[in-house]
């Protein structure tokens, strides 16, 4: 999130489109992967969408923020995602002339139990005398720069849903963001009784 909007930069020809096509070509991005949202209810919802299909990712350049989305990413794709996102971030900072005020990262995923008993694992996270017997005990942890929520999955039977949110400084590189999220994911999995990750 940037401190000030860059409305004057959202013109035709769009400077973001011109700046992003070149660094994203190596990831298979062509002009057909750029679009503007048609159903914006207000000016604040206007954005340039860039699909990075090869990485199952999207970049949304709005008037005061840039959103990077990776759907179902595998950690072995992290170096490519980091390279693509860093390239986009550098170009956008060059156009607007400032760094973001802050960055927020969210990682959300389901964990299917396999051999782990999430009921027993999550029971250790709460005061059983206070809450009584439960099939699953959800937990929410709030820290100054991080939120971790572990809950029972509503999509998959016997599974858990994990949501991690972390705030970073505006100049934090994506390598550090990805590494920190990976550490947070491993910590959440340990809370669920999973100590080894394939």
Order of alpha helices (4+ residues) and beta strands (2+ residues): alpha-beta-beta-beta-beta-alpha-beta-alpha-alpha-beta-beta-beta-alpha
